[in-house]
Amino acid sequence: MRPEDRGRPYDLVGARPEAEFEISVDGVPVPVVPGQTVGAALHGAGVRSWRLTRREGRPRGLFCGIGVCFDCLVTVNGVPSLRACLTEARPGDRITTGEGDR
Ligand code: FES
């Protein structure tokens, strides 16, 4: 079966997620399926890195995806250094990247 014949992943399992909403990431709207983490929403939007390491300026985003590596830090509604992979996105959240994060 070709991927385009399978329909949406939700259809495969009979899921009926609530309506999507948006969060703001550095002023850019990003769609979120209820229950997604900030990291999952960014990944779903095609964003693979959102901060740079202090010393060498290397890009960082999701790495472990389970809260261990701290590579995915973001600021959510003014609260700095939250792990995007563990932080559930809420309607209207304002995410900023880069500042205040290690
Ligand atoms: S991706 Fe490793 S802590 Fe979030």
Backbone and ligand atoms as CSV (ligand in chain L), in Angstrom:
chain,resi,resn,atom,element,x,y,z
A,1,MET,N,N,0.841,-1.183,0.000
A,1,MET,CA,C,0.000,0.000,0.000
A,1,MET,C,C,0.883,1.242,0.000
A,2,ARG,N,N,0.569,2.171,-0.877
A,2,ARG,CA,C,1.344,3.405,-0.942
A,2,ARG,C,C,0.950,4.315,0.221
A,3,PRO,N,N,1.901,5.130,0.719
A,3,PRO,CA,C,1.589,6.017,1.846
A,3,PRO,C,C,0.387,6.917,1.581
A,4,GLU,N,N,0.249,7.412,0.332
A,4,GLU,CA,C,-0.861,8.319,0.052
A,4,GLU,C,C,-2.214,7.602,0.070
A,5,ASP,N,N,-2.211,6.275,0.000
A,5,ASP,CA,C,-3.459,5.517,0.055
A,5,ASP,C,C,-3.908,5.212,1.479
A,6,ARG,N,N,-3.055,5.476,2.425
A,6,ARG,CA,C,-3.351,5.114,3.814
A,6,ARG,C,C,-4.176,6.155,4.546
A,7,GLY,N,N,-4.256,7.357,4.026
A,7,GLY,CA,C,-4.975,8.404,4.718
A,7,GLY,C,C,-4.151,8.954,5.868
A,8,ARG,N,N,-4.810,9.676,6.733
A,8,ARG,CA,C,-4.116,10.273,7.867
A,8,ARG,C,C,-3.791,9.198,8.896
A,9,PRO,N,N,-2.701,9.374,9.634
A,9,PRO,CA,C,-2.379,8.389,10.680
A,9,PRO,C,C,-3.525,8.187,11.653
A,10,TYR,N,N,-4.275,9.243,11.940
A,10,TYR,CA,C,-5.394,9.116,12.885
A,10,TYR,C,C,-6.442,8.148,12.360
A,11,ASP,N,N,-6.643,8.151,11.040
A,11,ASP,CA,C,-7.649,7.274,10.452
A,11,ASP,C,C,-7.268,5.805,10.618
A,12,LEU,N,N,-5.974,5.525,10.572
A,12,LEU,CA,C,-5.514,4.144,10.700
A,12,LEU,C,C,-5.909,3.526,12.033
A,13,VAL,N,N,-5.898,4.326,13.077
A,13,VAL,CA,C,-6.170,3.792,14.410
A,13,VAL,C,C,-7.547,4.213,14.929
A,14,GLY,N,N,-8.299,4.932,14.112
A,14,GLY,CA,C,-9.632,5.338,14.531
A,14,GLY,C,C,-9.641,6.446,15.564
A,15,ALA,N,N,-8.540,7.184,15.666
A,15,ALA,CA,C,-8.474,8.268,16.649
A,15,ALA,C,C,-9.303,9.461,16.184
A,16,ARG,N,N,-9.859,10.166,17.130
A,16,ARG,CA,C,-10.622,11.370,16.832
A,16,ARG,C,C,-10.112,12.509,17.716
A,17,PRO,N,N,-8.936,13.048,17.334
A,17,PRO,CA,C,-8.355,14.112,18.162
A,17,PRO,C,C,-9.204,15.369,18.123
A,18,GLU,N,N,-9.106,16.130,19.196
A,18,GLU,CA,C,-9.810,17.416,19.240
A,18,GLU,C,C,-9.191,18.342,18.195
A,19,ALA,N,N,-9.840,19.430,17.960
A,19,ALA,CA,C,-9.377,20.381,16.944
A,19,ALA,C,C,-7.997,20.935,17.296
A,20,GLU,N,N,-7.208,21.133,16.241
A,20,GLU,CA,C,-5.887,21.723,16.431
A,20,GLU,C,C,-6.009,23.152,16.936
A,21,PHE,N,N,-4.945,23.595,17.553
A,21,PHE,CA,C,-4.830,25.004,17.939
A,21,PHE,C,C,-3.426,25.454,17.584
A,22,GLU,N,N,-3.124,26.711,17.870
A,22,GLU,CA,C,-1.798,27.229,17.527
A,22,GLU,C,C,-1.073,27.728,18.757
A,23,ILE,N,N,0.239,27.607,18.684
A,23,ILE,CA,C,1.108,28.287,19.632
A,23,ILE,C,C,1.982,29.229,18.816
A,24,SER,N,N,2.612,30.153,19.506
A,24,SER,CA,C,3.503,31.089,18.832
A,24,SER,C,C,4.939,30.721,19.186
A,25,VAL,N,N,5.758,30.504,18.196
A,25,VAL,CA,C,7.175,30.192,18.435
A,25,VAL,C,C,8.002,31.295,17.789
A,26,ASP,N,N,8.584,32.113,18.627
A,26,ASP,CA,C,9.326,33.284,18.151
A,26,ASP,C,C,8.468,34.104,17.193
A,27,GLY,N,N,7.188,34.193,17.521
A,27,GLY,CA,C,6.259,35.001,16.738
A,27,GLY,C,C,5.655,34.295,15.539
A,28,VAL,N,N,6.055,33.061,15.295
A,28,VAL,CA,C,5.534,32.309,14.145
A,28,VAL,C,C,4.491,31.305,14.638
A,29,PRO,N,N,3.280,31.301,14.057
A,29,PRO,CA,C,2.274,30.338,14.490
A,29,PRO,C,C,2.657,28.906,14.108
A,30,VAL,N,N,2.490,27.993,15.066
A,30,VAL,CA,C,2.793,26.573,14.844
A,30,VAL,C,C,1.558,25.778,15.261
A,31,PRO,N,N,1.049,24.897,14.381
A,31,PRO,CA,C,-0.137,24.106,14.736
A,31,PRO,C,C,0.195,23.006,15.736
A,32,VAL,N,N,-0.789,22.723,16.605
A,32,VAL,CA,C,-0.611,21.718,17.651
A,32,VAL,C,C,-1.851,20.830,17.690
A,33,VAL,N,N,-1.635,19.529,17.750
A,33,VAL,CA,C,-2.718,18.589,18.033
A,33,VAL,C,C,-2.798,18.479,19.554
A,34,PRO,N,N,-3.980,18.618,20.146
A,34,PRO,CA,C,-4.074,18.537,21.609
A,34,PRO,C,C,-3.341,17.315,22.143
A,35,GLY,N,N,-2.538,17.554,23.166
A,35,GLY,CA,C,-1.751,16.495,23.782
A,35,GLY,C,C,-0.299,16.472,23.328
A,36,GLN,N,N,-0.002,17.191,22.267
A,36,GLN,CA,C,1.382,17.225,21.809
A,36,GLN,C,C,2.233,18.071,22.742
A,37,THR,N,N,3.497,17.695,22.831
A,37,THR,CA,C,4.449,18.549,23.523
A,37,THR,C,C,4.882,19.665,22.578
A,38,VAL,N,N,5.525,20.657,23.158
A,38,VAL,CA,C,6.074,21.739,22.331
A,38,VAL,C,C,7.063,21.153,21.322
A,39,GLY,N,N,7.887,20.220,21.770
A,39,GLY,CA,C,8.865,19.599,20.880
A,39,GLY,C,C,8.203,18.834,19.746
A,40,ALA,N,N,7.145,18.105,20.040
A,40,ALA,CA,C,6.439,17.350,19.008
A,40,ALA,C,C,5.805,18.299,17.997
A,41,ALA,N,N,5.249,19.398,18.484
A,41,ALA,CA,C,4.643,20.369,17.572
A,41,ALA,C,C,5.699,20.975,16.651
A,42,LEU,N,N,6.856,21.308,17.222
A,42,LEU,CA,C,7.930,21.864,16.393
A,42,LEU,C,C,8.401,20.835,15.369
A,43,HIS,N,N,8.574,19.618,15.816
A,43,HIS,CA,C,9.012,18.563,14.897
A,43,HIS,C,C,7.981,18.368,13.795
A,44,GLY,N,N,6.697,18.363,14.168
A,44,GLY,CA,C,5.629,18.205,13.194
A,44,GLY,C,C,5.583,19.334,12.181
A,45,ALA,N,N,6.055,20.504,12.604
A,45,ALA,CA,C,6.086,21.665,11.706
A,45,ALA,C,C,7.371,21.707,10.881
A,46,GLY,N,N,8.208,20.689,11.052
A,46,GLY,CA,C,9.427,20.635,10.258
A,46,GLY,C,C,10.614,21.349,10.865
A,47,VAL,N,N,10.470,21.793,12.115
A,47,VAL,CA,C,11.569,22.498,12.778
A,47,VAL,C,C,12.435,21.465,13.492
A,48,ARG,N,N,13.696,21.384,13.137
A,48,ARG,CA,C,14.578,20.368,13.709
A,48,ARG,C,C,15.552,20.922,14.735
A,49,SER,N,N,15.805,22.206,14.726
A,49,SER,CA,C,16.660,22.803,15.762
A,49,SER,C,C,16.127,24.195,16.049
A,50,TRP,N,N,16.293,24.631,17.318
A,50,TRP,CA,C,15.748,25.939,17.693
A,50,TRP,C,C,16.633,26.675,18.689
A,51,ARG,N,N,17.795,26.186,18.935
A,51,ARG,CA,C,18.744,26.945,19.736
A,51,ARG,C,C,20.148,26.521,19.351
A,52,LEU,N,N,21.136,27.304,19.816
A,52,LEU,CA,C,22.533,27.005,19.526
A,52,LEU,C,C,23.274,26.823,20.836
A,53,THR,N,N,24.280,25.965,20.834
A,53,THR,CA,C,25.095,25.808,22.033
A,53,THR,C,C,25.888,27.086,22.253
A,54,ARG,N,N,26.167,27.392,23.531
A,54,ARG,CA,C,26.853,28.645,23.850
A,54,ARG,C,C,28.264,28.712,23.297
A,55,ARG,N,N,29.027,27.671,23.482
A,55,ARG,CA,C,30.444,27.729,23.113
A,55,ARG,C,C,30.685,27.634,21.618
A,56,GLU,N,N,30.063,26.686,20.979
A,56,GLU,CA,C,30.406,26.429,19.578
A,56,GLU,C,C,29.296,26.762,18.600
A,57,GLY,N,N,28.148,27.212,19.119
A,57,GLY,CA,C,27.074,27.622,18.233
A,57,GLY,C,C,26.478,26.494,17.416
A,58,ARG,N,N,26.497,25.302,17.971
A,58,ARG,CA,C,25.943,24.152,17.240
A,58,ARG,C,C,24.434,24.055,17.462
A,59,PRO,N,N,23.706,23.670,16.428
A,59,PRO,CA,C,22.242,23.619,16.550
A,59,PRO,C,C,21.774,22.484,17.457
A,60,ARG,N,N,20.706,22.763,18.195
A,60,ARG,CA,C,20.110,21.773,19.083
A,60,ARG,C,C,18.593,21.819,18.963
A,61,GLY,N,N,17.988,20.653,19.143
A,61,GLY,CA,C,16.532,20.500,19.131
A,61,GLY,C,C,16.214,19.230,19.888
A,62,LEU,N,N,15.307,18.420,19.347
A,62,LEU,CA,C,15.028,17.133,19.982
A,62,LEU,C,C,16.212,16.195,19.765
A,63,PHE,N,N,16.644,15.543,20.833
A,63,PHE,CA,C,17.685,14.522,20.708
A,63,PHE,C,C,17.185,13.239,21.357
A,64,CYS,N,N,17.082,13.240,22.676
A,64,CYS,CA,C,16.599,12.011,23.340
A,64,CYS,C,C,15.072,11.905,23.267
A,65,GLY,N,N,14.406,13.034,23.362
A,65,GLY,CA,C,12.940,13.042,23.309
A,65,GLY,C,C,12.269,12.556,24.578
A,66,ILE,N,N,13.054,12.301,25.641
A,66,ILE,CA,C,12.472,11.777,26.883
A,66,ILE,C,C,12.925,12.539,28.122
A,67,GLY,N,N,13.471,13.740,27.947
A,67,GLY,CA,C,13.781,14.558,29.103
A,67,GLY,C,C,15.134,14.332,29.738
A,68,VAL,N,N,16.031,13.657,29.067
A,68,VAL,CA,C,17.321,13.328,29.667
A,68,VAL,C,C,18.435,14.282,29.243
A,69,CYS,N,N,18.484,14.665,27.966
A,69,CYS,CA,C,19.669,15.359,27.437
A,69,CYS,C,C,19.625,16.885,27.610
A,70,PHE,N,N,18.486,17.471,27.788
A,70,PHE,CA,C,18.326,18.925,27.918
A,70,PHE,C,C,18.749,19.684,26.652
A,71,ASP,N,N,18.758,19.041,25.525
A,71,ASP,CA,C,19.096,19.729,24.276
A,71,ASP,C,C,17.946,20.594,23.760
A,72,CYS,N,N,16.749,20.358,24.222
A,72,CYS,CA,C,15.556,20.938,23.595
A,72,CYS,C,C,14.994,22.150,24.343
A,73,LEU,N,N,15.801,22.814,25.148
A,73,LEU,CA,C,15.293,23.868,26.020
A,73,LEU,C,C,14.622,25.011,25.265
A,74,VAL,N,N,13.528,25.480,25.847
A,74,VAL,CA,C,12.783,26.623,25.313
A,74,VAL,C,C,12.278,27.454,26.496
A,75,THR,N,N,11.810,28.636,26.190
A,75,THR,CA,C,11.132,29.484,27.170
A,75,THR,C,C,9.652,29.476,26.822
A,76,VAL,N,N,8.806,29.130,27.800
A,76,VAL,CA,C,7.359,29.047,27.569
A,76,VAL,C,C,6.668,30.069,28.453
A,77,ASN,N,N,6.009,31.024,27.838
A,77,ASN,CA,C,5.295,32.080,28.562
A,77,ASN,C,C,6.190,32.751,29.609
A,78,GLY,N,N,7.447,32.977,29.242
A,78,GLY,CA,C,8.393,33.658,30.113
A,78,GLY,C,C,9.133,32.763,31.085
A,79,VAL,N,N,8.784,31.500,31.148
A,79,VAL,CA,C,9.483,30.564,32.047
A,79,VAL,C,C,10.617,29.921,31.250
A,80,PRO,N,N,11.879,30.215,31.638
A,80,PRO,CA,C,13.001,29.738,30.830
A,80,PRO,C,C,13.382,28.290,31.118
A,81,SER,N,N,14.150,27.741,30.201
A,81,SER,CA,C,14.815,26.450,30.365
A,81,SER,C,C,13.869,25.292,30.627
A,82,LEU,N,N,12.770,25.256,29.911
A,82,LEU,CA,C,11.860,24.108,29.984
A,82,LEU,C,C,12.205,23.152,28.851
A,83,ARG,N,N,12.084,21.870,29.124
A,83,ARG,CA,C,12.367,20.873,28.090
A,83,ARG,C,C,11.152,20.759,27.161
A,84,ALA,N,N,11.369,21.088,25.903
A,84,ALA,CA,C,10.277,21.059,24.925
A,84,ALA,C,C,9.693,19.669,24.771
A,85,CYS,N,N,10.510,18.642,24.974
A,85,CYS,CA,C,10.033,17.268,24.784
A,85,CYS,C,C,9.109,16.814,25.903
A,86,LEU,N,N,9.083,17.538,27.017
A,86,LEU,CA,C,8.233,17.155,28.153
A,86,LEU,C,C,7.125,18.153,28.430
A,87,THR,N,N,7.165,19.314,27.788
A,87,THR,CA,C,6.231,20.388,28.090
A,87,THR,C,C,5.051,20.339,27.132
A,88,GLU,N,N,3.867,20.053,27.664
A,88,GLU,CA,C,2.676,19.996,26.813
A,88,GLU,C,C,2.318,21.391,26.335
A,89,ALA,N,N,2.062,21.494,25.052
A,89,ALA,CA,C,1.661,22.772,24.477
A,89,ALA,C,C,0.210,23.070,24.850
A,90,ARG,N,N,-0.059,24.308,25.189
A,90,ARG,CA,C,-1.406,24.766,25.542
A,90,ARG,C,C,-1.808,25.884,24.589
A,91,PRO,N,N,-3.101,26.004,24.334
A,91,PRO,CA,C,-3.538,27.066,23.420
A,91,PRO,C,C,-3.022,28.439,23.864
A,92,GLY,N,N,-2.461,29.150,22.916
A,92,GLY,CA,C,-1.982,30.500,23.185
A,92,GLY,C,C,-0.590,30.577,23.768
A,93,ASP,N,N,0.059,29.442,23.998
A,93,ASP,CA,C,1.420,29.494,24.540
A,93,ASP,C,C,2.310,30.326,23.638
A,94,ARG,N,N,3.184,31.078,24.285
A,94,ARG,CA,C,4.176,31.881,23.560
A,94,ARG,C,C,5.553,31.291,23.873
A,95,ILE,N,N,6.134,30.707,22.866
A,95,ILE,CA,C,7.429,30.046,23.014
A,95,ILE,C,C,8.499,30.956,22.429
A,96,THR,N,N,9.588,31.115,23.176
A,96,THR,CA,C,10.751,31.788,22.617
A,96,THR,C,C,11.943,30.847,22.724
A,97,THR,N,N,12.817,30.964,21.781
A,97,THR,CA,C,13.972,30.077,21.742
A,97,THR,C,C,15.247,30.891,21.844
A,98,GLY,N,N,16.288,30.239,22.291
A,98,GLY,CA,C,17.594,30.862,22.294
A,98,GLY,C,C,17.937,31.613,23.562
A,99,GLU,N,N,17.162,32.586,23.971
A,99,GLU,CA,C,17.558,33.412,25.111
A,99,GLU,C,C,17.271,32.710,26.440
A,100,GLY,N,N,18.251,32.815,27.337
A,100,GLY,CA,C,18.078,32.255,28.680
A,100,GLY,C,C,18.235,30.761,28.750
A,101,ASP,N,N,18.505,30.120,27.648
A,101,ASP,CA,C,18.642,28.677,27.651
A,101,ASP,C,C,20.118,28.327,27.469
A,102,ARG,N,N,20.522,27.250,28.085
A,102,ARG,CA,C,21.936,26.891,27.985
A,102,ARG,C,C,22.250,26.281,26.649
L,1,FES,S1,S,15.140,16.063,23.777
L,1,FES,FE1,FE,16.407,15.422,25.390
L,1,FES,S2,S,15.593,16.493,27.113
L,1,FES,FE2,FE,14.284,17.022,25.470
